[in-house]
């Protein structure tokens, strides 16, 4: 029995040695890696001190052309000093145009055309500085003074005492048609509700309707009758159709009443 006993031995010292060996090995490897990385970083020549970046030639910037200002237009000179200038051409009595101008009640401040001077249209009123020509023509500036221009007639202003035109009477947009049962081209019969049949509800139901210009029902609402019969009457009224109603040749809307009689 004693020969089966196992002698137990402590391995603490051996484990401590192994741990120290692994730690020292790890420190040596890390130190070697850092040393190699540092050497490769500082030993590499990047050419920072060379002449690669030296500026050998100074290049002048390309001059940008300045925007040229358009030449100023010279003011148009008067073609002939012996020509009157008028803002509007107002002829004298003996120079009546082909078509009489409309009558105006506004006082005109533009001087009339002088009989013995040529005249052209302009921005202001001025008289010629030279002697009279004796022709008394109206010159057209667009043709260089060689053609005749029609005198511009002053705009006609409405007379102060003239009464305003009477307003046009427009036909009413909606007319009343009264009871519309006989005017319908299509008048569906309402369904008798089961709830109304169960309580023997009967009688007439009046539905107010609005008919469009084309004859269809726009809106419908019950105004009288048994409450259980109103919904069926309104549904039937919405499906009714009528002929268009004309007033002064124009189609108008019609407002009226459709009556339905419910008999159990």
URNORQUI-V937652 format. One record per helix or strand of 3 or more residues. SS is the DSSP state (alpha for helix, beta for strand). FROM is the first residue (numbers start at 1). LEN is the number of residues. If there is no record, write none. Layout:
SS&FROM&LEN / SS&FROM&LEN
This chain:
alpha&2&3 / alpha&12&32 / beta&83&4 / alpha&93&3 / beta&118&4 / alpha&141&3 / beta&174&6 / alpha&181&3 / beta&184&3 / alpha&194&5 / beta&203&9 / beta&216&9 / alpha&227&12 / beta&245&3 / beta&250&13
